Amino acid sequence: MAELTSALPYIGYLTVLISADNQWTVALVMLVLYNLVLFNLPLYILYAVSVYNEKC
């Protein structure tokens, strides 16, 4: 049940992406951008903060 709360925005995004009638290349680029912004960006921020806090 805890995983469902993090999966619902992704499922919603996939639903919108499927119903948008895009070419597969556009859909792939949009999916990669979604993953970079909503998944990887917070990880990079957490890493940068941890490195910054170690130096202080």
Secondary structure in CASP SS format (residue, H / E / C, confidence):
PFRMAT SS
TARGET T0000
AUTHOR 0000-0000-0000
METHOD secondary structure of the structure
MODEL  1
M C 1.00
A H 1.00
E H 1.00
L H 1.00
T H 1.00
S H 1.00
A H 1.00
L H 1.00
P H 1.00
Y H 1.00
I H 1.00
G H 1.00
Y H 1.00
L H 1.00
T H 1.00
V H 1.00
L H 1.00
I H 1.00
S H 1.00
A C 1.00
D C 1.00
N C 1.00
Q C 1.00
W H 1.00
T H 1.00
V H 1.00
A H 1.00
L H 1.00
V H 1.00
M H 1.00
L H 1.00
V H 1.00
L H 1.00
Y H 1.00
N H 1.00
L H 1.00
V H 1.00
L H 1.00
F H 1.00
N H 1.00
L H 1.00
P H 1.00
L H 1.00
Y H 1.00
I H 1.00
L H 1.00
Y H 1.00
A H 1.00
V H 1.00
S H 1.00
V H 1.00
Y H 1.00
N H 1.00
E H 1.00
K H 1.00
C C 1.00
END
